[in-house]
């Protein structure tokens, strides 16, 4: 990679080489500048060019650990790849001399014996003599770390540069001033002397460096971000390019391990004091600016902190007094032990508190330090206030961390109960499973009378979520035994929570369904849902739900009631409005980064998509909900997302996926909550699709029993009677199917609705051929109005079949084509032959036409006979005599043109008879 932004400096150094080659005497150059700004790279480029011109290269690198090792730099010079002839003998002489060097004095000078002086003089003379044959470029990188003996030798060599063909080039990175003033004084006396100072790259220089690496001009945004992250430091820019090398195109640069390693490499090449200061700056993260306070934390002098901060800023590592990226701070702090880091944060927290720094910043340090080592009486109030501020800013994870720290610092039992209740609430928003360990202690505190009243119903809500109904009932009973909250605001919260729990866990709390709540919008939202579940869709409930949402914003006090309001719209067949509101709240939840809120609104949105026939969309949303909060953290509410996934997969024909979703363990308590109802219904649909009508009927019937017991028996919630009727038809029990279909049609009412459309479809399937077409036409009208494309596709498929039986092929073809288009839009599988909604096939049509000549009693007998029942079994099932069965079969065989039941084609005749 070529030099970027250093062409002018390289030309000036080359000029020094040419001056020497032309016989005008030697010269010297010092390349200064901050860490990582290209000093070594520039020196390397100069060495390469000098080698190409035939120069002899002697080079060495100073290092902090070797700064007190006499002659360490000198030894490297003698061992260079281009070392002088006889260098080995001279090196042995110098080593022997170094062993006799006396102690270094406090002023940095040395007292050398005669042998050492003579050895060093011979080495200088040998270098000067060699330069007479071939010019010599002598390079020392990081000369600030050179040992005193080597510096002594260099100073003596500099005095001979005027008459020698030697160029001396040094790189230096001092913290504030030249590290070796005497060396610089000698250099300044030279007629051919250069002093170069390198800095960080400008934005234009960064763009040039990126273009050189990428082979094309970098995107302006990418370039700007690279400059911001690196401060223009070339080494850090190259580290960013390595970390971002896996990206396709020019997305935002990635700050990865290479960036952190490169930063640490630069710091480790410097003084340990600078690394210590950088760690302090990484820990305080801009919370403390005063140099005297930073000096206390770093254990350094005030002036050293000022100079060190200036050096770090010059290298582009800092933005003010903060490292430019969290990963940079993390990389710097990784070298500290846990105890060291804790002590640093503890001292920083104390300083922040004393200096009046914002509580959220002070709390950040308290969160990272251990509670041991002396009491901080102000810590708990600071952490509580910080948690509240974080919650107001929708920073739930930070609030949770503050409350965890407060619990560590608190030693008062009463205070700890309140803190644990608050901690449980914040943990709940992140992941309900995180709150589980606290529930037991809160339940004990409740039984001991130590839990504040304001937390009791909230505790009951959490216990119900996890299916701990016994403990929840005791908590609610304790609320009942009290005199009731005197605070009107708290009273409103209690009423709202009561209504919420009653529509979610009716097995524990029966819905009150009092009159409209004209005050608290949370109560209005819960009552709107309760009204829809009890009495079906109504304009009043819809208006209440929307008014409640307009009066609320998404926060920890309102989120669950917003879900109630959206659910009320969805169950009231206002799916378009429900989708619009739910999308709004889902986007807000995502922006606020609260996992539980995001998951619950995603699951709710999946249910709305399912009601509109958007099967793929429903699966995507429900899977996103489970990705946001794991299945084992949903408690009894897991029934919601799982039901959506099972139903969508079943309707899509992906029965293998549906089976996998059903394999997910669910808590028993789920079936004591509202979320168990859609799960039972979806599982029944899966059993129907896999040919197990008895299992399906069990699930549909249980679902219906629960809905009836809880006062939720409205087909707008779940059309369980229609589903059970289909199961009865599959079992040839036409009478039960018709009865259930009629009941659901009556409950659905006369207005256009999804529930009525589904009910009419079932009535058509269970009814006679003469009424089928009219019922299906009306069903299609209802389903088209409510926007359920999947149910509409099924109704149109059945209607096409009816038209075909009526010898109306053109109408049948048009309707079937529309049904097929809707199925493709829903990504639903085409129903199997004989399934409701399937296109008519010739064999079934012929069977249906023949069966149309049979009476109702004859069709029922034929259906059971085709199913393999004996005459006696048929008589028992239909409550008639065996002779009556024989008579019906004789008449049916004559009309069908067959002689025995063995000639009944089971598939077509059974399906036609049961439909």
ZATOR-20268 format. One line per 5 residues: their letters; for each residue z, y, x negated of C-alpha. Coordinates in steps of 0.25 Angstrom, whole numbers, padded with zeros to 4 digits. Example, Ala and Ser with C-alpha at 12.3 -4.5 7.8 and 13.67 -1.06 7.14 Angstrom:
AS> 0031:-0018:-0049 | 0029:-0004:-0055
//
This chain:
XXXXX> 0000:0000:0000 | -0004:0013:-0006 | 0006:0025:-0008 | 0007:0034:0004 | 0011:0049:0002
XXXXX> 0013:0047:-0013 | -0001:0050:-0018 | 0002:0063:-0024 | 0015:0058:-0031 | 0007:0046:-0037
XXXXX> -0004:0056:-0042 | 0007:0064:-0049 | 0013:0052:-0056 | -0001:0048:-0060 | -0003:0061:-0066
XXXXX> 0009:0059:-0074 | 0003:0046:-0079 | -0010:0053:-0083 | -0003:0064:-0090 | 0004:0054:-0099
XXXXX> -0008:0045:-0101 | -0015:0058:-0106 | -0005:0060:-0117 | 0002:0071:-0111 | 0016:0064:-0112
XXXXX> 0024:0056:-0103 | 0030:0060:-0090 | 0041:0056:-0080 | 0042:0056:-0065 | 0053:0054:-0055
XXXXX> 0049:0049:-0041 | 0061:0053:-0032 | 0063:0052:-0017 | 0070:0044:-0006 | 0071:0029:-0004
XXXXX> 0058:0022:0000 | 0049:0034:-0001 | 0039:0028:-0011 | 0045:0030:-0025 | 0044:0016:-0030
XXXXX> 0030:0015:-0023 | 0025:0027:-0030 | 0031:0022:-0043 | 0024:0009:-0041 | 0011:0015:-0038
XXXXX> 0012:0023:-0051 | 0015:0011:-0059 | 0003:0004:-0053 | -0006:0016:-0057 | 0000:0017:-0071
XXXXX> -0002:0002:-0073 | -0017:0003:-0069 | -0018:0015:-0080 | -0013:0005:-0090 | 0002:0011:-0091
XXXXX> 0013:0002:-0095 | 0023:0001:-0084 | 0038:0000:-0086 | 0047:0000:-0073 | 0061:-0002:-0068
XXXXX> 0069:0000:-0056 | 0083:0005:-0055 | 0093:-0001:-0045 | 0107:0003:-0040 | 0114:-0011:-0045
XXXXX> 0108:-0009:-0059 | 0111:0005:-0061 | 0123:0002:-0070 | 0116:-0009:-0078 | 0112:-0003:-0091
XXXXX> 0097:-0004:-0094 | 0093:-0010:-0081 | 0081:-0001:-0079 | 0078:-0001:-0094 | 0077:-0017:-0093
XXXXX> 0068:-0016:-0082 | 0059:-0007:-0089 | 0058:-0016:-0101 | 0055:-0028:-0092 | 0044:-0021:-0084
XXXXX> 0031:-0029:-0083 | 0024:-0020:-0093 | 0036:-0020:-0103 | 0034:-0016:-0117 | 0031:-0025:-0128
XXXXX> 0045:-0029:-0135 | 0052:-0025:-0122 | 0060:-0038:-0122 | 0066:-0035:-0136 | 0069:-0021:-0132
XXXXX> 0075:-0026:-0119 | 0085:-0035:-0127 | 0089:-0024:-0136 | 0092:-0015:-0124 | 0100:-0026:-0117
XXXXX> 0108:-0028:-0129 | 0110:-0013:-0130 | 0114:-0012:-0116 | 0125:-0022:-0118 | 0131:-0012:-0128
XXXXX> 0130:0001:-0120 | 0144:0007:-0117 | 0149:0010:-0103 | 0141:0021:-0095 | 0149:0034:-0095
XXXXX> 0153:0042:-0082 | 0142:0052:-0085 | 0131:0041:-0085 | 0128:0041:-0100 | 0128:0030:-0110
XXXXX> 0133:0029:-0124 | 0124:0019:-0131 | 0126:0012:-0144 | 0116:0012:-0155 | 0110:-0001:-0152
XXXXX> 0107:0003:-0137 | 0102:0017:-0141 | 0092:0010:-0151 | 0087:0000:-0141 | 0085:0011:-0130
XXXXX> 0077:0019:-0141 | 0068:0008:-0145 | 0065:0005:-0130 | 0061:0020:-0128 | 0053:0019:-0141
XXXXX> 0046:0007:-0137 | 0042:0013:-0123 | 0037:0025:-0130 | 0029:0017:-0140 | 0023:0008:-0129
XXXXX> 0018:0021:-0121 | 0010:0025:-0133 | 0001:0013:-0131 | 0002:0012:-0116 | 0008:0023:-0107
XXXXX> 0021:0019:-0100 | 0025:0021:-0086 | 0040:0019:-0085 | 0045:0018:-0070 | 0060:0017:-0065
XXXXX> 0061:0016:-0050 | 0075:0020:-0044 | 0079:0027:-0057 | 0092:0032:-0050 | 0097:0018:-0052
XXXXX> 0094:0017:-0067 | 0105:0013:-0076 | 0110:0023:-0086 | 0105:0016:-0098 | 0091:0016:-0093
XXXXX> 0092:0030:-0089 | 0096:0034:-0103 | 0084:0027:-0109 | 0075:0034:-0099 | 0080:0047:-0102
XXXXX> 0077:0045:-0117 | 0063:0040:-0113 | 0060:0052:-0105 | 0062:0061:-0117 | 0051:0054:-0124
XXXXX> 0041:0055:-0112 | 0034:0068:-0118 | 0028:0060:-0130 | 0026:0046:-0123 | 0016:0041:-0113
XXXXX> 0027:0037:-0104 | 0029:0041:-0089 | 0042:0038:-0083 | 0043:0037:-0068 | 0056:0036:-0060
XXXXX> 0059:0035:-0045 | 0072:0040:-0040 | 0079:0040:-0027 | 0092:0048:-0029 | 0101:0051:-0017
XXXXX> 0102:0066:-0020 | 0098:0070:-0034 | 0093:0063:-0047 | 0101:0051:-0050 | 0100:0054:-0065
XXXXX> 0099:0069:-0068 | 0098:0067:-0083 | 0086:0058:-0081 | 0079:0069:-0072 | 0083:0079:-0083
XXXXX> 0075:0072:-0093 | 0063:0070:-0084 | 0063:0085:-0080 | 0061:0088:-0095 | 0048:0080:-0095
XXXXX> 0035:0088:-0094 | 0028:0078:-0086 | 0038:0075:-0075 | 0036:0072:-0060 | 0047:0073:-0050
XXXXX> 0042:0066:-0036 | 0050:0065:-0024 | 0045:0056:-0013 | 0049:0057:0002 | 0046:0050:0015
XXXXX> 0033:0050:0021 | 0028:0060:0032 | 0023:0055:0045 | 0009:0057:0039 | 0013:0049:0027
XXXXX> 0019:0038:0036 | 0005:0038:0043 | -0002:0036:0030 | 0007:0025:0026 | 0005:0017:0039
XXXXX> -0010:0019:0039 | -0010:0013:0024 | -0002:0001:0029 | -0009:-0001:0042 | -0023:0002:0038
XXXXX> -0025:0012:0049 | -0018:0025:0055 | -0005:0021:0061 | -0002:0025:0076 | 0005:0039:0076
XXXXX> 0017:0034:0084 | 0018:0022:0074 | 0018:0032:0062 | 0028:0041:0068 | 0038:0030:0071
XXXXX> 0036:0024:0057 | 0039:0038:0052 | 0052:0039:0061 | 0057:0026:0057 | 0055:0027:0042
XXXXX> 0057:0041:0040 | 0044:0041:0032 | 0050:0031:0022 | 0038:0023:0016 | 0046:0010:0014
XXXXX> 0051:0011:0028 | 0038:0013:0034 | 0032:0001:0027 | 0044:-0007:0032 | 0041:-0003:0046
XXXXX> 0026:-0007:0044 | 0031:-0021:0040 | 0041:-0022:0052 | 0029:-0018:0061 | 0018:-0027:0055
XXXXX> 0019:-0036:0067 | 0016:-0026:0077 | 0002:-0026:0083 | -0004:-0012:0083 | 0005:0000:0080
XXXXX> 0017:-0001:0089 | 0030:0006:0085 | 0035:0002:0071 | 0045:-0009:0070 | 0058:-0007:0062
XXXXX> 0062:-0021:0057 | 0068:-0028:0046 | 0059:-0023:0035 | 0062:-0009:0039 | 0077:-0012:0037
XXXXX> 0075:-0019:0024 | 0067:-0008:0018 | 0078:0002:0022 | 0089:-0007:0016 | 0080:-0009:0003
XXXXX> 0079:0006:0001 | 0094:0008:0003 | 0098:-0003:-0006 | 0089:0003:-0017 | 0098:0015:-0016
XXXXX> 0113:0017:-0019 | 0123:0009:-0011 | 0129:0022:-0006 | 0116:0025:0001 | 0116:0012:0008
XXXXX> 0130:0014:0012 | 0127:0028:0018 | 0115:0022:0025 | 0124:0012:0032 | 0133:0022:0036
XXXXX> 0122:0031:0042 | 0116:0018:0049 | 0130:0015:0055 | 0133:0029:0061 | 0118:0031:0065
XXXXX> 0119:0046:0066 | 0132:0047:0073 | 0139:0053:0061 | 0131:0064:0053 | 0142:0071:0045
XXXXX> 0140:0067:0030 | 0155:0068:0028 | 0157:0057:0039 | 0146:0049:0034 | 0152:0050:0020
XXXXX> 0165:0044:0026 | 0158:0032:0032 | 0150:0030:0019 | 0161:0031:0010 | 0153:0041:0002
XXXXX> 0154:0056:-0003 | 0149:0067:0007 | 0138:0071:-0003 | 0133:0056:-0005 | 0131:0055:0010
XXXXX> 0123:0068:0011 | 0114:0064:-0001 | 0113:0049:0004 | 0109:0054:0018 | 0099:0063:0012
XXXXX> 0093:0052:0004 | 0092:0043:0016 | 0085:0054:0024 | 0075:0057:0013 | 0071:0042:0013
XXXXX> 0068:0043:0028 | 0080:0033:0032 | 0087:0042:0040 | 0084:0051:0053 | 0095:0061:0051
XXXXX> 0107:0052:0048 | 0102:0040:0055 | 0094:0028:0050 | 0080:0029:0057 | 0081:0015:0065
XXXXX> 0092:0006:0070 | 0087:-0006:0062 | 0088:0003:0049 | 0103:0005:0052 | 0104:-0010:0055
XXXXX> 0098:-0014:0042 | 0107:-0004:0034 | 0120:-0009:0041 | 0117:-0024:0040 | 0123:-0024:0026
XXXXX> 0137:-0020:0031 | 0147:-0030:0035 | 0152:-0030:0050 | 0165:-0025:0045 | 0158:-0014:0037
XXXXX> 0150:-0010:0048 | 0161:-0010:0058 | 0170:-0001:0049 | 0158:0009:0047 | 0156:0010:0062
XXXXX> 0171:0012:0065 | 0172:0023:0055 | 0159:0029:0061 | 0165:0028:0075 | 0178:0035:0071
XXXXX> 0170:0047:0065 | 0161:0048:0077 | 0173:0049:0086 | 0180:0059:0077 | 0167:0067:0077
XXXXX> 0165:0067:0092 | 0152:0059:0091 | 0146:0054:0104 | 0154:0042:0110 | 0142:0033:0111
XXXXX> 0139:0035:0096 | 0154:0033:0092 | 0154:0021:0101 | 0142:0015:0093 | 0151:0014:0081
XXXXX> 0163:0008:0089 | 0154:-0002:0094 | 0151:-0007:0080 | 0165:-0007:0074 | 0176:-0017:0076
XXXXX> 0188:-0013:0084 | 0198:-0018:0074 | 0203:-0009:0062 | 0211:0001:0070 | 0211:0006:0084
XXXXX> 0201:0017:0089 | 0208:0022:0101 | 0196:0030:0105 | 0186:0019:0104 | 0187:0013:0118
XXXXX> 0185:0026:0126 | 0173:0030:0116 | 0166:0017:0119 | 0168:0017:0134 | 0163:0031:0135
XXXXX> 0151:0027:0126 | 0148:0015:0135 | 0148:0024:0147 | 0138:0033:0141 | 0129:0021:0136
XXXXX> 0129:0016:0150 | 0125:0030:0156 | 0114:0029:0146 | 0110:0015:0150 | 0114:0010:0136
XXXXX> 0121:-0003:0141 | 0121:-0011:0128 | 0128:0001:0121 | 0138:0003:0132 | 0141:-0012:0132
XXXXX> 0143:-0011:0117 | 0153:0000:0118 | 0161:-0007:0129 | 0162:-0019:0120 | 0167:-0011:0109
XXXXX> 0177:-0004:0118 | 0182:-0018:0122 | 0184:-0021:0107 | 0192:-0008:0105 | 0200:-0008:0117
XXXXX> 0214:-0015:0116 | 0219:-0011:0131 | 0218:-0023:0141 | 0216:-0014:0153 | 0205:-0006:0145
XXXXX> 0198:-0018:0141 | 0197:-0023:0155 | 0189:-0011:0159 | 0181:-0011:0146 | 0177:-0026:0149
XXXXX> 0173:-0022:0163 | 0164:-0011:0158 | 0159:-0020:0147 | 0155:-0031:0157 | 0147:-0020:0165
XXXXX> 0139:-0016:0153 | 0137:-0031:0149 | 0132:-0034:0163 | 0120:-0024:0161 | 0116:-0030:0148
XXXXX> 0118:-0045:0152 | 0127:-0050:0162 | 0131:-0062:0153 | 0137:-0053:0143 | 0147:-0049:0154
XXXXX> 0151:-0063:0157 | 0162:-0064:0146 | 0169:-0052:0152 | 0170:-0056:0166 | 0181:-0066:0164
XXXXX> 0190:-0056:0158 | 0187:-0046:0169 | 0190:-0056:0180 | 0203:-0059:0173 | 0206:-0044:0173
XXXXX> 0202:-0043:0188 | 0212:-0054:0191 | 0223:-0047:0183 | 0220:-0034:0190 | 0216:-0027:0177
XXXXX> 0201:-0025:0181 | 0198:-0011:0186 | 0194:-0011:0200 | 0181:-0004:0197 | 0176:-0016:0189
XXXXX> 0180:-0027:0200 | 0167:-0027:0208 | 0159:-0026:0196 | 0166:-0038:0190 | 0163:-0045:0203
XXXXX> 0149:-0042:0202 | 0148:-0048:0188 | 0156:-0060:0192 | 0146:-0063:0204 | 0134:-0061:0194
XXXXX> 0139:-0073:0186 | 0143:-0081:0198 | 0158:-0080:0196 | 0160:-0078:0211 | 0175:-0082:0212
XXXXX> 0179:-0071:0202 | 0170:-0061:0209 | 0176:-0065:0223 | 0190:-0062:0217 | 0185:-0049:0211
XXXXX> 0180:-0045:0225 | 0192:-0049:0232 | 0201:-0041:0223 | 0192:-0029:0227 | 0194:-0032:0241
XXXXX> 0209:-0033:0239 | 0210:-0019:0234 | 0211:-0006:0241 | 0197:-0002:0238 | 0192:0008:0228
XXXXX> 0197:0022:0231 | 0186:0029:0222 | 0174:0031:0232 | 0164:0029:0220 | 0170:0016:0217
XXXXX> 0171:0012:0231 | 0156:0015:0232 | 0154:0006:0220 | 0162:-0005:0226 | 0154:-0005:0239
XXXXX> 0141:-0005:0232 | 0145:-0017:0223 | 0150:-0024:0235 | 0137:-0023:0242 | 0130:-0027:0230
XXXXX> 0138:-0039:0228 | 0137:-0043:0243 | 0121:-0044:0243 | 0121:-0051:0229 | 0133:-0061:0231
XXXXX> 0135:-0063:0246 | 0142:-0076:0243 | 0154:-0067:0238 | 0152:-0054:0246 | 0146:-0054:0260
XXXXX> 0137:-0042:0262 | 0144:-0031:0269 | 0131:-0024:0274 | 0139:-0012:0279 | 0131:0001:0283
XXXXX> 0122:0009:0274 | 0130:0015:0262 | 0126:0030:0262 | 0133:0032:0249 | 0132:0023:0237
XXXXX> 0117:0019:0234 | 0122:0006:0228 | 0128:0002:0241 | 0116:0006:0249 | 0107:-0002:0240
XXXXX> 0116:-0015:0241 | 0116:-0013:0256 | 0101:-0011:0257 | 0100:-0025:0251 | 0110:-0031:0260
XXXXX> 0103:-0026:0272 | 0090:-0032:0268 | 0096:-0045:0265 | 0103:-0045:0278 | 0093:-0039:0288
XXXXX> 0080:-0039:0280 | 0071:-0027:0276 | 0074:-0014:0283 | 0069:0000:0280 | 0084:0005:0280
XXXXX> 0087:-0005:0269 | 0075:-0001:0261 | 0079:0014:0262 | 0093:0011:0258 | 0089:0004:0246
XXXXX> 0079:0014:0241 | 0089:0026:0244 | 0099:0018:0236 | 0090:0017:0224 | 0086:0031:0224
XXXXX> 0101:0035:0223 | 0103:0026:0211 | 0099:0026:0197 | 0100:0013:0188 | 0113:0012:0181
XXXXX> 0124:0002:0180 | 0130:0007:0193 | 0118:0005:0202 | 0109:-0006:0196 | 0113:-0017:0205
XXXXX> 0112:-0009:0217 | 0098:-0005:0213 | 0094:-0019:0213 | 0100:-0021:0227 | 0091:-0009:0232
XXXXX> 0078:-0015:0226 | 0081:-0029:0231 | 0083:-0023:0245 | 0069:-0017:0244 | 0063:-0030:0239
XXXXX> 0069:-0038:0250 | 0065:-0028:0260 | 0051:-0030:0257 | 0049:-0017:0250 | 0045:-0024:0237
XXXXX> 0036:-0012:0233 | 0047:-0002:0233 | 0057:-0013:0227 | 0047:-0015:0216 | 0046:0000:0213
XXXXX> 0061:0002:0213 | 0064:-0010:0205 | 0053:-0006:0194 | 0060:0007:0193 | 0074:0001:0191
XXXXX> 0069:-0010:0182 | 0062:0001:0173 | 0075:0009:0172 | 0083:-0004:0169 | 0073:-0007:0157
XXXXX> 0074:0008:0152 | 0089:0007:0152 | 0089:-0007:0145 | 0099:-0013:0154 | 0095:-0028:0154
XXXXX> 0102:-0033:0167 | 0096:-0021:0175 | 0083:-0024:0169 | 0084:-0039:0172 | 0089:-0037:0187
XXXXX> 0078:-0027:0190 | 0068:-0036:0184 | 0072:-0048:0192 | 0073:-0039:0205 | 0059:-0034:0202
XXXXX> 0054:-0049:0200 | 0059:-0052:0214 | 0051:-0040:0220 | 0039:-0045:0212 | 0040:-0058:0218
XXXXX> 0041:-0053:0232 | 0028:-0045:0230 | 0021:-0058:0224 | 0021:-0054:0210 | 0024:-0067:0204
XXXXX> 0021:-0064:0189 | 0028:-0051:0190 | 0040:-0057:0196 | 0041:-0068:0185 | 0040:-0057:0174
XXXXX> 0051:-0049:0180 | 0060:-0060:0182 | 0058:-0066:0168 | 0060:-0052:0162 | 0073:-0051:0170
XXXXX> 0078:-0064:0164 | 0073:-0059:0150 | 0082:-0047:0151 | 0094:-0054:0156 | 0095:-0069:0153
XXXXX> 0096:-0079:0164 | 0110:-0083:0161 | 0115:-0069:0162 | 0110:-0067:0176 | 0121:-0074:0183
XXXXX> 0119:-0077:0198 | 0108:-0067:0198 | 0099:-0076:0190 | 0093:-0080:0204 | 0085:-0067:0205
XXXXX> 0076:-0068:0192 | 0076:-0083:0193 | 0071:-0083:0208 | 0060:-0074:0204 | 0055:-0082:0193
XXXXX> 0056:-0095:0201 | 0049:-0089:0213 | 0038:-0082:0205 | 0035:-0094:0196 | 0035:-0104:0208
XXXXX> 0026:-0094:0216 | 0017:-0093:0204 | 0016:-0108:0203 | 0023:-0109:0189 | 0033:-0120:0194
XXXXX> 0036:-0123:0179 | 0042:-0109:0177 | 0049:-0110:0190 | 0056:-0123:0186 | 0060:-0116:0173
XXXXX> 0066:-0105:0180 | 0073:-0114:0190 | 0079:-0122:0178 | 0087:-0109:0174 | 0102:-0112:0177
XXXXX> 0107:-0103:0188 | 0122:-0101:0192 | 0127:-0107:0205 | 0132:-0093:0209 | 0118:-0088:0210
XXXXX> 0117:-0095:0223 | 0129:-0087:0228 | 0121:-0074:0226 | 0109:-0068:0232 | 0101:-0072:0219
XXXXX> 0102:-0086:0222 | 0093:-0084:0235 | 0080:-0081:0228 | 0083:-0092:0218 | 0085:-0103:0229
XXXXX> 0072:-0098:0236 | 0064:-0098:0223 | 0069:-0112:0219 | 0065:-0117:0233 | 0051:-0111:0231
XXXXX> 0050:-0119:0218 | 0054:-0131:0225 | 0044:-0129:0235 | 0033:-0127:0225 | 0037:-0140:0218
XXXXX> 0036:-0148:0230 | 0051:-0150:0233 | 0053:-0144:0247 | 0067:-0150:0249 | 0072:-0143:0237
XXXXX> 0065:-0130:0241 | 0071:-0131:0255 | 0085:-0133:0250 | 0084:-0120:0242 | 0077:-0112:0253
XXXXX> 0088:-0117:0263 | 0099:-0114:0253 | 0093:-0100:0251 | 0093:-0098:0266 | 0107:-0102:0268
XXXXX> 0112:-0092:0258 | 0104:-0081:0263 | 0110:-0084:0277 | 0124:-0085:0273 | 0123:-0072:0265
XXXXX> 0116:-0064:0276 | 0104:-0063:0268 | 0095:-0071:0277 | 0083:-0062:0277 | 0069:-0068:0273
XXXXX> 0066:-0055:0265 | 0076:-0060:0255 | 0070:-0074:0254 | 0062:-0081:0264 | 0069:-0094:0263
XXXXX> 0066:-0099:0277 | 0051:-0098:0274 | 0053:-0106:0261 | 0061:-0116:0268 | 0051:-0117:0279
XXXXX> 0040:-0121:0268 | 0049:-0131:0263 | 0051:-0137:0277 | 0036:-0137:0278 | 0035:-0145:0265
XXXXX> 0044:-0155:0271 | 0036:-0156:0284 | 0047:-0149:0292 | 0039:-0140:0300 | 0049:-0137:0311
XXXXX> 0060:-0132:0301 | 0049:-0124:0293 | 0045:-0117:0306 | 0059:-0114:0310 | 0062:-0107:0297
XXXXX> 0049:-0100:0297 | 0052:-0094:0311 | 0066:-0090:0307 | 0061:-0083:0294 | 0050:-0076:0302
XXXXX> 0060:-0071:0312 | 0069:-0066:0301 | 0057:-0059:0294 | 0055:-0050:0306 | 0042:-0044:0311
XXXXX> 0039:-0033:0301 | 0030:-0035:0289 | 0038:-0042:0278 | 0037:-0052:0267 | 0047:-0061:0274
XXXXX> 0039:-0061:0286 | 0026:-0064:0279 | 0033:-0076:0272 | 0039:-0080:0285 | 0025:-0080:0292
XXXXX> 0019:-0088:0281 | 0030:-0099:0284 | 0028:-0098:0299 | 0013:-0100:0297 | 0016:-0112:0288
XXXXX> 0025:-0119:0297 | 0018:-0115:0310 | 0006:-0121:0317 | -0009:-0118:0313 | -0011:-0109:0325
XXXXX> -0001:-0098:0321 | -0003:-0100:0306 | -0014:-0089:0304 | -0007:-0078:0311 | 0006:-0080:0304
XXXXX> -0001:-0080:0290 | -0009:-0068:0293 | 0004:-0061:0297 | 0011:-0066:0285 | 0000:-0061:0276
XXXXX> 0001:-0047:0282 | 0016:-0047:0280 | 0015:-0052:0265 | 0004:-0042:0262 | 0012:-0031:0267
XXXXX> 0025:-0034:0259 | 0016:-0037:0246 | 0020:-0051:0243 | 0007:-0056:0237 | 0012:-0070:0234
XXXXX> 0016:-0073:0248 | 0004:-0066:0254 | -0005:-0075:0245 | 0002:-0087:0251 | 0000:-0081:0266
XXXXX> -0014:-0079:0263 | -0017:-0092:0258 | -0010:-0099:0270 | -0018:-0089:0279 | -0031:-0093:0272
XXXXX> -0028:-0108:0275 | -0025:-0105:0289 | -0039:-0097:0290 | -0045:-0110:0284 | -0039:-0119:0295
XXXXX> -0044:-0109:0305 | -0059:-0110:0300 | -0059:-0096:0295 | -0064:-0098:0281 | -0068:-0084:0277
XXXXX> -0054:-0079:0281 | -0047:-0090:0274 | -0055:-0088:0261 | -0052:-0073:0261 | -0038:-0075:0263
XXXXX> -0037:-0086:0252 | -0044:-0077:0242 | -0034:-0066:0245 | -0022:-0076:0243 | -0028:-0081:0230
XXXXX> -0029:-0067:0225 | -0015:-0064:0228 | -0010:-0077:0222 | -0017:-0072:0209 | -0011:-0059:0210
XXXXX> 0003:-0065:0211 | 0000:-0075:0200 | 0004:-0086:0210 | -0002:-0100:0210 | -0011:-0104:0221
XXXXX> -0003:-0113:0231 | -0005:-0128:0231 | -0014:-0134:0242 | -0006:-0134:0254 | 0004:-0124:0249
XXXXX> 0005:-0112:0258 | -0005:-0102:0254 | -0015:-0112:0248 | -0030:-0112:0251 | -0034:-0122:0261
XXXXX> -0040:-0134:0256 | -0050:-0143:0264 | -0041:-0155:0265 | -0029:-0147:0270 | -0038:-0139:0280
XXXXX> -0043:-0152:0286 | -0029:-0158:0287 | -0024:-0145:0293 | -0036:-0145:0303 | -0033:-0159:0308
XXXXX> -0018:-0156:0309 | -0021:-0144:0317 | -0025:-0154:0328 | -0011:-0160:0328 | 0001:-0156:0336
XXXXX> 0013:-0150:0329 | 0021:-0163:0332 | 0009:-0171:0326 | 0008:-0162:0314 | 0023:-0164:0311
XXXXX> 0022:-0179:0312 | 0009:-0180:0303 | 0016:-0171:0292 | 0028:-0181:0292 | 0019:-0193:0292
XXXXX> 0011:-0187:0281 | 0024:-0185:0273 | 0026:-0200:0273 | 0037:-0201:0285 | 0038:-0213:0294
XXXXX> 0036:-0212:0309 | 0051:-0214:0310 | 0054:-0203:0300 | 0045:-0193:0307 | 0051:-0196:0320
XXXXX> 0065:-0193:0314 | 0060:-0180:0307 | 0053:-0175:0320 | 0064:-0180:0330 | 0054:-0188:0338
XXXXX> 0052:-0203:0341 | 0044:-0212:0332 | 0034:-0215:0343 | 0031:-0200:0344 | 0028:-0199:0329
XXXXX> 0019:-0211:0331 | 0012:-0204:0342 | 0010:-0191:0334 | 0005:-0198:0323 | -0005:-0206:0331
XXXXX> -0010:-0193:0337 | -0011:-0186:0324 | -0019:-0197:0317 | -0029:-0197:0328 | -0031:-0182:0327
XXXXX> -0031:-0183:0312 | -0041:-0194:0312 | -0032:-0204:0304 | -0026:-0217:0307 | -0013:-0217:0299
XXXXX> -0003:-0208:0291 | -0008:-0213:0278 | -0021:-0205:0281 | -0013:-0192:0281 | -0017:-0184:0269
XXXXX> -0002:-0180:0265 | -0005:-0168:0258 | -0014:-0160:0267 | -0009:-0166:0280 | 0005:-0164:0276
XXXXX> 0003:-0149:0272 | -0005:-0146:0284 | 0005:-0152:0293 | 0017:-0145:0287 | 0011:-0132:0286
//
